[in-house]
Amino acid sequence: MSDLSAAPSDAKTALRAAALARRSALSEDDRSAAAAAIAARGLPIPLPDGAIVAGYAPIRGELDPFPLMHVLAARGARLALPVVTRQGTPLVFRAWRDGDALPRSALGIREPSPDAPEVTPDIVLVPLAAFDAAGHRIGYGAGHYDCTLEYLRARGPVVAIGLAFAMQQIPTVPAAAHDVVLDYVLTEQGLLTFRSR
């Protein structure tokens, strides 16, 4: 029994390591071009008036969401960034505008000031290590986004859009019952749609 329950986790660990190695090998030019292509394409859904869009401060070679976030802000979106509180609890989202300071947390992640107001996003841009054609993702293993999206979806409509390089797609993510499916994934090569909202 324990071997069976550990198998998906072990498989994810190996897939995560391989995906992160491939992502790390991308050149800066490829990274910048991908972020620009996604910003030019925009969201796969209409942007509601005053919508709150939560992005993220990229780490570990993640696709940079800031070019897209700047485009969305110019179209009237209010922006937010996540704050990690503790493992097993949903992320907190705080309002952020271009030019606001982003001090590093104890985990080394750039986060909005604790003085920035908490907000509830309508759209969440989700970082990932790998994804598949069913909308499953592999993160870094802490479960922050699974917990957060489950929490948000229980309280109202929210759209989860993964941002990734096309080379991060893998044939199958060994998904567990608690893994949350994305609504869309945007890559520099196009859009993958998993749910209609």
C-alpha positions in Angstrom: 0.0 0.0 0.0 2.7 2.5 0.9 4.6 1.7 -2.3 1.6 2.4 -4.4 0.8 5.7 -2.7 4.5 6.8 -3.0 4.7 5.9 -6.7 3.0 9.0 -8.1 5.2 11.2 -5.9 8.3 9.4 -6.9 7.3 9.7 -10.6 6.6 13.4 -10.2 10.0 14.0 -8.5 11.8 12.5 -11.5 9.6 14.3 -14.0 10.0 17.6 -12.1 13.8 17.2 -12.1 13.9 16.5 -15.8 11.6 19.3 -16.7 13.5 21.8 -14.6 16.8 20.8 -16.2 15.3 21.3 -19.7 13.9 24.7 -18.7 17.2 25.8 -17.2 18.9 25.1 -20.5 16.8 27.7 -22.3 18.7 30.8 -23.4 17.9 34.3 -22.2 16.9 35.2 -25.7 14.4 32.3 -25.9 13.0 33.2 -22.5 12.5 36.9 -23.5 10.9 35.9 -26.8 8.5 33.5 -25.1 7.4 36.1 -22.6 6.9 38.7 -25.3 4.9 36.2 -27.5 2.6 35.4 -24.6 2.1 39.1 -23.8 1.3 39.8 -27.4 -1.3 37.0 -27.5 -3.0 38.0 -24.3 -5.5 36.1 -22.2 -7.7 33.4 -23.7 -10.8 34.9 -22.1 -12.3 38.4 -22.1 -10.8 40.6 -19.4 -13.7 41.8 -17.1 -13.8 45.4 -16.1 -11.7 45.8 -12.9 -10.6 42.2 -12.9 -7.9 41.3 -10.4 -5.2 39.3 -12.1 -2.7 37.5 -9.9 0.7 36.8 -11.4 3.9 35.7 -9.7 7.5 36.8 -9.4 9.4 34.3 -11.4 12.0 32.0 -9.8 14.1 29.1 -11.0 13.8 30.0 -14.7 10.0 30.3 -14.8 8.4 32.0 -17.7 8.3 35.7 -16.8 4.7 36.9 -16.4 5.5 40.6 -16.1 5.2 41.5 -19.8 1.7 40.0 -19.9 0.8 41.6 -16.6 1.9 45.0 -17.9 -0.4 44.6 -20.9 -3.3 43.6 -18.7 -2.7 46.5 -16.4 -2.8 48.9 -19.4 -6.2 47.3 -20.3 -7.6 48.1 -16.8 -6.7 45.0 -14.8 -5.7 45.3 -11.2 -2.6 43.2 -10.4 -1.7 41.1 -7.4 1.2 38.8 -6.4 1.2 35.8 -4.1 2.6 35.6 -0.6 3.5 32.3 1.0 2.3 32.1 4.6 3.0 28.5 5.5 2.9 25.0 4.0 -0.6 23.5 3.7 -2.4 26.8 3.6 -3.6 28.8 0.6 -1.4 31.6 -0.8 -2.4 35.1 0.2 -2.6 37.6 -2.7 -1.6 41.2 -2.2 -2.2 44.1 -4.5 0.8 45.2 -6.6 1.5 47.9 -9.2 4.4 48.3 -11.5 7.0 50.3 -9.5 6.0 48.9 -6.1 8.8 47.4 -4.1 9.1 43.6 -4.0 11.2 42.7 -1.0 12.4 39.1 -0.7 10.7 36.8 1.7 12.5 34.4 4.1 12.2 31.9 1.2 13.9 34.3 -1.2 10.8 35.0 -3.2 10.0 38.5 -4.2 6.6 39.4 -2.6 4.6 42.6 -2.1 5.0 44.6 1.1 3.0 43.3 4.0 1.3 46.7 4.0 -0.3 46.0 0.5 -3.9 45.1 0.8 -5.1 41.5 0.5 -7.2 40.9 -2.6 -9.1 37.9 -4.1 -8.1 37.3 -7.7 -10.5 36.6 -10.6 -7.7 35.2 -12.7 -4.6 33.4 -11.5 -1.5 33.1 -13.6 0.1 29.8 -12.4 3.8 28.9 -12.7 4.7 25.3 -13.2 7.6 22.9 -13.9 5.7 20.7 -16.3 2.1 20.1 -17.7 0.2 17.7 -19.8 -2.6 17.8 -22.4 -5.2 17.1 -19.7 -4.4 20.3 -17.7 -2.5 18.7 -14.9 0.7 20.4 -13.7 3.8 19.6 -11.7 4.9 22.4 -9.4 7.7 22.2 -6.9 6.0 19.7 -4.5 4.8 22.0 -1.8 1.2 22.0 -3.1 0.7 25.8 -2.7 -1.3 26.3 -5.9 -3.4 23.1 -5.6 -4.4 24.3 -2.1 -5.0 27.9 -3.3 -7.0 27.1 -6.4 -9.2 24.6 -4.4 -9.8 27.3 -1.8 -10.6 30.0 -4.3 -12.9 27.8 -6.5 -14.9 26.8 -3.4 -15.7 30.5 -2.9 -16.4 31.7 -6.4 -15.4 31.7 -10.0 -11.7 31.9 -10.7 -9.8 31.1 -13.9 -6.4 29.4 -13.5 -4.1 29.9 -16.5 -0.7 28.1 -16.5 2.2 30.0 -18.1 4.9 27.8 -19.6 7.4 27.3 -22.3 6.0 24.8 -24.9 8.9 22.5 -24.1 7.6 22.0 -20.6 4.7 19.9 -21.9 5.1 16.2 -21.1 3.0 13.2 -22.2 1.3 12.5 -18.8 1.5 14.0 -15.3 0.8 11.3 -12.6 -2.0 13.3 -11.0 -3.2 12.6 -7.5 -6.8 13.2 -6.2 -5.9 16.5 -4.7 -4.2 17.9 -7.8 -6.2 20.8 -9.3 -6.7 21.0 -13.1 -5.8 24.2 -14.9 -8.3 25.9 -17.1 -5.8 26.9 -19.7 -2.0 26.9 -20.4 -0.5 29.7 -22.5 2.9 29.0 -24.2 4.9 30.9 -26.8 3.5 28.4 -29.4 -0.2 28.7 -28.5 -3.0 28.0 -26.2 -4.2 24.7 -24.6 -7.8 24.8 -23.3 -9.0 22.3 -20.7 -12.3 23.7 -19.5 -14.8 26.2 -20.8 -15.9 28.8 -18.4 
